[in-house]
Amino acid sequence: MASLPGPESRDVQEMIRHLKWSHAEKQIARKAFELALDREFRSVIRRAKDMAGQIEQPTDLWDLEHYLTESRKRIDRTYDYRYSVLTDVFGRLVREGRLSEDELQGLGEDKLQSIRSYARLLAKLDEEARNLEAHE
């Protein structure tokens, strides 16, 4: 079972919140963020068009509306461009395969390390969740 972060983890989280971003890093981060967000939107549009093309009855229409609403909520939760959380956002996007580390090249090693660390944490939490499900 996952536990709450210890004091040393909170220190790391505090350090991450105060990372300094150079002008060049901000440009690289913005480009990577926009790239991942654009991919996300294109995926939602593609699926929505497929669903719209198959609408035959009112319930299909509400299924499309539900899909779009849930997609918007997920995108709003995932894509947060505040520098204080951006390494976590990138870590999640890398973990989920929506962004590659290559697309983050040029960021400082401190940011890349934070991104990798968060991606590993998410992988570990996913594994623990699967193990719990397997034992139920």
N, C-alpha and C positions, 0 to 999 in steps of 0.2 A: 504494500500500500504506500502511496506517495505521502511524504510528510511535508510539513510547512518548512519554508526556508529557514535555515539557521542564521545567526547573527552575521557570519562571514558572507553568506549569500546576499543578505540585505546590504552589506557594504559594497559588494560588487554591483548590485542593482543601483545603488546611489551613485557609484562611479560612472556607470553607463549613462545615467540621466544627465550627467554633467560633461559628457564627451564634447570636445571642441571640434567643430566641423570647419575645415578650410573652405574657401570659395570653390576650389576645384572639386573637393569632395561633395559639396552641395550640388554642383552641376552633375556629377556622376550619379549621386543618389537620386536626384530628380529624374534623370533619364531612365534609370533602372526602375524606379517606382512607376513612372508613366508607361514604360514598356509592359510591365506586369499587369497594370490596371487595364491597358488597352487589350491585352490578351484575354483578360477576364471578361471584359465587355464583349469582345468578339465572340467568345464562347457562349455567353448568355444570349446574344443576338441570334447566333446560329441555332441554338436550341429553341428559342422562342419562335423563330420562323418555321422550324420543323413542326412544333406543336400547333402553331396557327394554321399551317397547311393541312392539319389533320382534324380540325374542328368540324364536328358533325352535329353536335348537340350542346345544349346550354352547359352541361357539366364539364365539357371539354374547355369551354371558355373560362370557367372558374378555375379549372386546373392550370390554365395558362396564367391567369391572374395570380394564383397562389405561387406558382413558380417564380414569376417576376418579383413579387413581394419578398419572398424568401431570399432570392438572389440579391436584391437591393440591400436587405438587412445584413446578409453575409458580407457583401462588399463593404458596406459602411463599417462593419465591425473589424474587418481585416485591414483595410487600406487607410492608415492613419499617418499623415506626413509630419507629425511633430518630431523634431529631432530627439526629444527625450525618450521616444519609444521606437524610433526608426530602425535601430539594429534588431529589435525584437520582431518588427514587421518583416524585415528582410529575412531573418532567421526562419520565420514561419513560411514565407514564400519559397525559400530555398528548400525547406523540409518537404513542402507540398509539391515541389517540382514546377512551381510557377515562375521561378527565377533561377538562373544558374550563378554559381560563384564567379564564373568568367564575366558575367554581365556586371559584376560589382568591382572588377579590377580597377585599381586607382584609388580605392578607399584606403585609408590608413590601416596598418596592421591591427591597431587597437579596435577598430570597428569590425574588421573581418573576423577577428578572434571572438568578439562578442556575438556576431552573427552565427558563427560556427557553434559556439557554446549553446546558444539558444536552440538552434536546430537539433543539436544532440540531446538537449533536455526534452524537447518535444518528442523525439524518437524514443527516448527512454520511457516517457509517460505513455506513449502509444503502446509500447511493448508491455508495460505493466497492465494497461487496460485490457489488452488481448489476453494476457495470462489470467487475469481475474475472470474474464468471460469464459475462458476455457475450463476453469475450475468450478463454474456454477452449474 
